[in-house]
Amino acid sequence: MSAQLNVALVVVVTALVLQRQMRARRLEAERRFWVLPVVLGAVALRDPQLLDRRDTAWSAVLVGSGLLAVLAAGSVWGWTVRIWREADGALWVRGTAATLAAWGGLIAIRFGLFGIGEVLHLRQSSSALLLGLAVLLLVRTLVVNWRARALEPPGPAAVPC
């Protein structure tokens, strides 16, 4: 896949995910939440130029740093989402202002890593962005699902005597 197409895919998926996260929506914990991250990750890992062959070590450090950043950001993002249970027992989720702040922080970190790569004269593949987005979505969903399971299920209705 071309670099421009990868970047466009990252921008579109990010916009769609952000838009969905800021709306209240029913949490479907049993859905196949892992499909999109696996597809994005597979597309990213197919790129033979994921690492700069001129300086593989620094390139790997930069990609690894980006992945550590998205692991942390995905965890933070998962903890900033508000989760509640409706009267019918359904779980609902919605992003908060802290969710937007987490996204802003991640974007700032990604720009910083890109700047470091430029200073080191590394060729940076757009596939690293795809791989990061895949990890971000997977970690965020795992955290939200884990938090949702911890919520007490609704108890039986009180029966008047």
Accessible surface in RSA format (square Angstrom, percent):
REM  Atomic radii and reference values for relative SASA: ProtOr
REM  Chains: A
REM  Algorithm: Lee & Richards
REM  Probe-radius: 1.40
REM  Slices: 20
REM RES _ NUM      All-atoms   Total-Side   Main-Chain    Non-polar    All polar
REM                ABS   REL    ABS   REL    ABS   REL    ABS   REL    ABS   REL
RES MET A   1   129.05  66.8  46.31  30.6  82.74 197.0  60.34  51.3  68.71  91.0
RES SER A   2    61.21  51.7  44.88  59.9  16.33  37.6  46.48  99.0  14.73  20.6
RES ALA A   3    57.03  52.4  49.08  75.7   7.95  18.1  50.60  71.3   6.43  17.0
RES GLN A   4   139.32  77.9 130.60  95.4   8.72  20.8  67.33 143.3  71.99  54.6
RES LEU A   5    99.55  55.4  96.48  69.0   3.07   7.7  98.86  69.4   0.69   1.9
RES ASN A   6     3.97   2.7   3.97   3.8   0.00   0.0   0.00   0.0   3.97   3.8
RES VAL A   7    65.05  42.8  65.05  58.9   0.00   0.0  65.05  56.5   0.00   0.0
RES ALA A   8    47.32  43.5  40.37  62.3   6.95  15.8  47.03  66.2   0.29   0.8
RES LEU A   9    53.64  29.9  49.73  35.6   3.91   9.8  53.34  37.5   0.30   0.8
RES VAL A  10    20.40  13.4  20.40  18.5   0.00   0.0  20.40  17.7   0.00   0.0
RES VAL A  11    92.09  60.6  87.78  79.5   4.31  10.4  91.14  79.2   0.96   2.6
RES VAL A  12    82.56  54.3  79.68  72.1   2.88   6.9  82.50  71.7   0.06   0.2
RES VAL A  13    13.59   8.9  13.19  11.9   0.40   1.0  13.59  11.8   0.00   0.0
RES THR A  14    23.28  16.6  23.28  23.6   0.00   0.0  19.82  26.6   3.46   5.2
RES ALA A  15    57.15  52.5  46.94  72.4  10.20  23.2  53.37  75.2   3.78  10.0
RES LEU A  16   104.53  58.2 104.31  74.6   0.22   0.6 104.53  73.4   0.00   0.0
RES VAL A  17    17.79  11.7  17.00  15.4   0.79   1.9  17.79  15.5   0.00   0.0
RES LEU A  18    41.06  22.9  40.70  29.1   0.36   0.9  40.96  28.8   0.09   0.3
RES GLN A  19    89.41  50.0  78.89  57.7  10.53  25.1  55.16 117.4  34.25  26.0
RES ARG A  20    83.26  35.0  83.26  42.4   0.00   0.0  29.29  40.0  53.97  32.7
RES GLN A  21     8.94   5.0   7.61   5.6   1.34   3.2   1.05   2.2   7.90   6.0
RES MET A  22    51.28  26.6  45.60  30.2   5.68  13.5  45.66  38.8   5.62   7.4
RES ARG A  23   122.51  51.4 118.59  60.5   3.92   9.3  56.96  77.8  65.55  39.7
RES ALA A  24    47.03  43.2  26.07  40.2  20.96  47.7  26.07  36.7  20.96  55.5
RES ARG A  25    33.70  14.1  31.29  15.9   2.41   5.7  21.06  28.8  12.63   7.7
RES ARG A  26   122.54  51.5 113.83  58.0   8.71  20.7  24.77  33.9  97.77  59.3
RES LEU A  27    20.14  11.2   8.83   6.3  11.31  28.4   8.83   6.2  11.31  30.4
RES GLU A  28    85.95  49.3  70.56  53.4  15.39  36.6  16.62  32.1  69.33  56.6
RES ALA A  29    24.12  22.2  16.04  24.8   8.08  18.4  16.26  22.9   7.85  20.8
RES GLU A  30   156.48  89.8 130.08  98.4  26.40  62.8  70.61 136.6  85.87  70.1
RES ARG A  31   125.67  52.8 113.82  58.0  11.85  28.2  45.72  62.5  79.95  48.5
RES ARG A  32   175.74  73.8 160.00  81.6  15.74  37.5  43.80  59.9 131.94  80.0
RES PHE A  33    57.90  29.0  42.98  26.6  14.92  38.8  51.18  31.0   6.72  19.2
RES TRP A  34   114.30  45.9 114.30  55.3   0.00   0.0  95.97  51.2  18.34  29.7
RES VAL A  35    62.38  41.1  61.92  56.1   0.47   1.1  62.38  54.2   0.00   0.0
RES LEU A  36    79.17  44.1  75.24  53.8   3.92   9.9  76.96  54.0   2.21   5.9
RES PRO A  37     7.00   5.1   4.49   4.1   2.51   9.1   4.75   3.9   2.25  14.0
RES VAL A  38    81.49  53.6  74.34  67.3   7.15  17.2  80.27  69.7   1.22   3.3
RES VAL A  39    78.99  52.0  76.27  69.0   2.72   6.6  78.94  68.6   0.04   0.1
RES LEU A  40     3.99   2.2   3.99   2.9   0.00   0.0   3.99   2.8   0.00   0.0
RES GLY A  41     8.62  10.6   0.00   N/A   8.62  10.6   8.62  23.7   0.00   0.0
RES ALA A  42    52.42  48.2  43.04  66.4   9.38  21.3  49.93  70.3   2.49   6.6
RES VAL A  43    39.30  25.9  34.12  30.9   5.19  12.5  34.61  30.1   4.69  12.7
RES ALA A  44     0.00   0.0   0.00   0.0   0.00   0.0   0.00   0.0   0.00   0.0
RES LEU A  45   113.82  63.4  89.56  64.1  24.25  61.0  89.89  63.1  23.93  64.4
RES ARG A  46   199.05  83.6 172.62  88.0  26.43  62.9  60.09  82.1 138.96  84.2
RES ASP A  47    36.50  25.6  26.37  26.2  10.13  24.0  13.94  32.8  22.56  22.5
RES PRO A  48    99.02  72.2  75.88  69.2  23.13  84.1  88.91  73.4  10.11  62.8
RES GLN A  49    92.86  51.9  92.80  67.8   0.06   0.1  10.62  22.6  82.24  62.4
RES LEU A  50    26.36  14.7  24.36  17.4   2.00   5.0  24.36  17.1   2.00   5.4
RES LEU A  51    55.23  30.8  51.62  36.9   3.61   9.1  51.62  36.3   3.61   9.7
RES ASP A  52     6.26   4.4   4.62   4.6   1.64   3.9   1.64   3.9   4.62   4.6
RES ARG A  53   176.34  74.0 150.46  76.7  25.88  61.6  72.23  98.7 104.11  63.1
RES ARG A  54   176.61  74.2 137.50  70.1  39.10  93.1  85.49 116.8  91.11  55.2
RES ASP A  55    52.79  37.0  48.51  48.3   4.27  10.1  17.40  41.0  35.38  35.3
RES THR A  56    70.85  50.4  66.39  67.3   4.46  10.6  50.53  67.9  20.32  30.7
RES ALA A  57    71.95  66.2  59.98  92.6  11.97  27.2  68.70  96.8   3.25   8.6
RES TRP A  58   132.92  53.3 132.30  64.0   0.63   1.5 103.55  55.2  29.37  47.7
RES SER A  59     5.14   4.3   4.67   6.2   0.47   1.1   0.38   0.8   4.76   6.7
RES ALA A  60    43.47  40.0  35.32  54.5   8.15  18.6  36.78  51.8   6.70  17.7
RES VAL A  61    83.26  54.8  75.07  68.0   8.20  19.7  82.27  71.5   0.99   2.7
RES LEU A  62    19.86  11.1  17.28  12.4   2.58   6.5  17.58  12.3   2.28   6.1
RES VAL A  63    25.81  17.0  20.01  18.1   5.81  14.0  24.79  21.5   1.02   2.8
RES GLY A  64    27.53  33.9   0.00   N/A  27.53  33.9  26.43  72.5   1.09   2.5
RES SER A  65    40.26  34.0  32.70  43.6   7.55  17.4  14.22  30.3  26.03  36.5
RES GLY A  66     1.92   2.4   0.00   N/A   1.92   2.4   1.92   5.3   0.00   0.0
RES LEU A  67    45.21  25.2  45.15  32.3   0.06   0.2  45.15  31.7   0.06   0.2
RES LEU A  68   122.75  68.4 117.87  84.3   4.89  12.3 118.19  83.0   4.57  12.3
RES ALA A  69    15.99  14.7   6.04   9.3   9.95  22.6  14.36  20.2   1.63   4.3
RES VAL A  70     4.15   2.7   4.15   3.8   0.00   0.0   4.15   3.6   0.00   0.0
RES LEU A  71    76.68  42.7  75.56  54.1   1.12   2.8  75.91  53.3   0.77   2.1
RES ALA A  72    59.87  55.1  49.72  76.7  10.15  23.1  59.15  83.3   0.72   1.9
RES ALA A  73    13.09  12.0   7.80  12.0   5.29  12.0  12.57  17.7   0.52   1.4
RES GLY A  74     0.00   0.0   0.00   N/A   0.00   0.0   0.00   0.0   0.00   0.0
RES SER A  75    41.55  35.1  41.55  55.5   0.00   0.0  22.30  47.5  19.26  27.0
RES VAL A  76    77.25  50.8  74.45  67.4   2.80   6.7  77.10  67.0   0.15   0.4
RES TRP A  77     3.24   1.3   3.24   1.6   0.00   0.0   3.24   1.7   0.00   0.0
RES GLY A  78     0.00   0.0   0.00   N/A   0.00   0.0   0.00   0.0   0.00   0.0
RES TRP A  79   140.08  56.2 122.66  59.4  17.42  40.9 105.21  56.1  34.88  56.6
RES THR A  80    25.40  18.1  14.19  14.4  11.21  26.7  21.47  28.8   3.93   5.9
RES VAL A  81     1.58   1.0   0.00   0.0   1.58   3.8   0.00   0.0   1.58   4.3
RES ARG A  82   131.32  55.1 124.78  63.6   6.54  15.6  49.05  67.0  82.28  49.9
RES ILE A  83    22.41  12.8   2.58   1.9  19.83  47.8   2.58   1.9  19.83  53.8
RES TRP A  84    50.54  20.3  47.20  22.8   3.34   7.8  45.97  24.5   4.56   7.4
RES ARG A  85    69.52  29.2  41.79  21.3  27.73  66.0  19.19  26.2  50.33  30.5
RES GLU A  86    76.56  44.0  70.24  53.1   6.32  15.0  17.63  34.1  58.93  48.1
RES ALA A  87   110.76 101.8  69.76 107.7  41.00  93.3  82.61 116.3  28.15  74.6
RES ASP A  88   114.57  80.3  70.78  70.4  43.79 103.6  51.46 121.1  63.11  62.9
RES GLY A  89    17.03  21.0   0.00   N/A  17.03  21.0   7.98  21.9   9.05  20.3
RES ALA A  90     7.67   7.1   0.84   1.3   6.84  15.5   6.85   9.6   0.82   2.2
RES LEU A  91    26.48  14.7  22.95  16.4   3.54   8.9  22.95  16.1   3.54   9.5
RES TRP A  92    73.28  29.4  73.28  35.5   0.00   0.0  71.36  38.1   1.91   3.1
RES VAL A  93     1.20   0.8   1.20   1.1   0.00   0.0   1.20   1.0   0.00   0.0
RES ARG A  94   115.45  48.5 114.46  58.3   0.99   2.4  14.85  20.3 100.60  61.0
RES GLY A  95     4.85   6.0   0.00   N/A   4.85   6.0   0.00   0.0   4.85  10.9
RES THR A  96    45.40  32.3  38.85  39.4   6.54  15.6  44.32  59.5   1.08   1.6
RES ALA A  97    83.51  76.8  68.96 106.4  14.54  33.1  71.60 100.8  11.90  31.5
RES ALA A  98    51.60  47.4  41.97  64.8   9.63  21.9  46.99  66.2   4.62  12.2
RES THR A  99     0.00   0.0   0.00   0.0   0.00   0.0   0.00   0.0   0.00   0.0
RES LEU A 100    88.96  49.5  81.69  58.4   7.26  18.3  82.02  57.6   6.93  18.7
RES ALA A 101    69.55  64.0  49.58  76.5  19.97  45.4  61.12  86.1   8.43  22.3
RES ALA A 102    16.32  15.0   2.20   3.4  14.13  32.1  13.31  18.7   3.02   8.0
RES TRP A 103    14.38   5.8  12.11   5.9   2.27   5.3  14.01   7.5   0.36   0.6
RES GLY A 104    38.62  47.6   0.00   N/A  38.62  47.6  32.05  88.0   6.57  14.7
RES GLY A 105    34.13  42.1   0.00   N/A  34.13  42.1  31.74  87.1   2.39   5.4
RES LEU A 106    13.62   7.6  10.89   7.8   2.73   6.9  11.53   8.1   2.09   5.6
RES ILE A 107    80.12  45.6  79.25  59.0   0.88   2.1  80.12  57.7   0.00   0.0
RES ALA A 108    63.38  58.3  49.34  76.1  14.04  31.9  55.31  77.9   8.07  21.4
RES ILE A 109    85.51  48.7  78.66  58.6   6.85  16.5  84.74  61.0   0.77   2.1
RES ARG A 110    50.98  21.4  46.67  23.8   4.31  10.3  25.66  35.1  25.32  15.3
RES PHE A 111   144.18  72.1 136.51  84.6   7.67  20.0 137.69  83.5   6.48  18.6
RES GLY A 112    39.68  48.9   0.00   N/A  39.68  48.9  37.12 101.9   2.56   5.7
RES LEU A 113    25.29  14.1  24.87  17.8   0.42   1.0  24.87  17.5   0.42   1.1
RES PHE A 114   104.99  52.5 103.67  64.2   1.32   3.4 104.34  63.3   0.65   1.9
RES GLY A 115    29.47  36.3   0.00   N/A  29.47  36.3  29.01  79.6   0.47   1.0
RES ILE A 116    89.38  50.9  87.17  64.9   2.22   5.3  88.55  63.8   0.83   2.3
RES GLY A 117     0.00   0.0   0.00   N/A   0.00   0.0   0.00   0.0   0.00   0.0
RES GLU A 118    90.32  51.9  83.14  62.9   7.18  17.1  27.56  53.3  62.76  51.2
RES VAL A 119   115.88  76.3  99.08  89.7  16.80  40.5 106.30  92.4   9.58  26.0
RES LEU A 120    69.19  38.5  50.92  36.4  18.26  45.9  54.26  38.1  14.92  40.2
RES HIS A 121   145.27  79.4 130.77  90.9  14.49  37.1  95.77  98.7  49.49  57.6
RES LEU A 122     9.67   5.4   2.75   2.0   6.93  17.4   3.28   2.3   6.39  17.2
RES ARG A 123    91.75  38.5  83.51  42.6   8.24  19.6  66.38  90.7  25.38  15.4
RES GLN A 124    56.52  31.6  26.06  19.0  30.46  72.5  20.06  42.7  36.47  27.7
RES SER A 125    10.84   9.2   2.30   3.1   8.54  19.7   3.37   7.2   7.47  10.5
RES SER A 126    13.85  11.7   6.47   8.6   7.38  17.0   8.73  18.6   5.12   7.2
RES SER A 127     1.59   1.3   1.59   2.1   0.00   0.0   0.00   0.0   1.59   2.2
RES ALA A 128    14.23  13.1  12.03  18.6   2.20   5.0  12.09  17.0   2.15   5.7
RES LEU A 129    60.77  33.8  57.23  40.9   3.54   8.9  57.93  40.7   2.83   7.6
RES LEU A 130     0.01   0.0   0.01   0.0   0.00   0.0   0.01   0.0   0.00   0.0
RES LEU A 131    19.72  11.0  19.72  14.1   0.00   0.0  19.72  13.8   0.00   0.0
RES GLY A 132     1.73   2.1   0.00   N/A   1.73   2.1   1.73   4.7   0.00   0.0
RES LEU A 133    10.01   5.6   5.76   4.1   4.26  10.7   8.12   5.7   1.90   5.1
RES ALA A 134     4.98   4.6   4.27   6.6   0.71   1.6   4.72   6.6   0.26   0.7
RES VAL A 135    35.12  23.1  33.79  30.6   1.34   3.2  35.10  30.5   0.02   0.1
RES LEU A 136     4.53   2.5   4.53   3.2   0.00   0.0   4.53   3.2   0.00   0.0
RES LEU A 137    12.94   7.2  12.94   9.3   0.00   0.0  12.94   9.1   0.00   0.0
RES LEU A 138    58.28  32.5  58.28  41.7   0.00   0.0  58.28  40.9   0.00   0.0
RES VAL A 139    21.52  14.2  21.20  19.2   0.31   0.8  21.52  18.7   0.00   0.0
RES ARG A 140     9.69   4.1   9.69   4.9   0.00   0.0   2.36   3.2   7.32   4.4
RES THR A 141    20.59  14.6  20.59  20.9   0.00   0.0   9.25  12.4  11.34  17.1
RES LEU A 142    89.26  49.7  85.31  61.0   3.96   9.9  85.60  60.1   3.67   9.9
RES VAL A 143    22.62  14.9  20.69  18.7   1.93   4.7  22.60  19.6   0.02   0.1
RES VAL A 144     0.23   0.2   0.23   0.2   0.00   0.0   0.23   0.2   0.00   0.0
RES ASN A 145     4.71   3.2   4.71   4.6   0.00   0.0   2.06   5.0   2.65   2.6
RES TRP A 146   152.36  61.1 151.48  73.3   0.88   2.1 121.29  64.7  31.07  50.4
RES ARG A 147    47.32  19.9  42.18  21.5   5.15  12.3   7.70  10.5  39.63  24.0
RES ALA A 148     1.79   1.6   0.83   1.3   0.96   2.2   0.86   1.2   0.94   2.5
RES ARG A 149   158.75  66.7 127.09  64.8  31.67  75.4  68.23  93.2  90.53  54.9
RES ALA A 150    74.79  68.8  43.00  66.4  31.79  72.3  54.59  76.9  20.20  53.5
RES LEU A 151    62.85  35.0  57.47  41.1   5.39  13.5  59.24  41.6   3.61   9.7
RES GLU A 152   143.33  82.3 130.84  99.0  12.49  29.7  59.91 115.9  83.42  68.1
RES PRO A 153    94.42  68.8  84.33  76.9  10.08  36.7  84.33  69.6  10.08  62.7
RES PRO A 154    77.11  56.2  48.38  44.1  28.72 104.4  58.38  48.2  18.73 116.4
RES GLY A 155    57.25  70.6   0.00   N/A  57.25  70.6  28.12  77.2  29.13  65.2
RES PRO A 156   137.53 100.2 107.85  98.3  29.68 107.9 119.50  98.7  18.03 112.0
RES ALA A 157    90.66  83.4  64.74  99.9  25.92  59.0  75.00 105.6  15.66  41.5
RES ALA A 158   100.67  92.6  68.25 105.3  32.42  73.8  77.66 109.4  23.01  61.0
RES VAL A 159   127.33  83.8 107.18  97.0  20.15  48.5 108.32  94.1  19.00  51.5
RES PRO A 160   124.58  90.8  97.55  88.9  27.03  98.3 108.97  90.0  15.61  97.0
RES CYS A 161   176.11 133.2  97.09 108.3  79.02 185.7  71.78 181.9 104.32 112.5
END  Absolute sums over single chains surface
CHAIN  1 A     9639.0       8013.4       1625.6       6762.9       2876.0
END  Absolute sums over all chains
TOTAL          9639.0       8013.4       1625.6       6762.9       2876.0
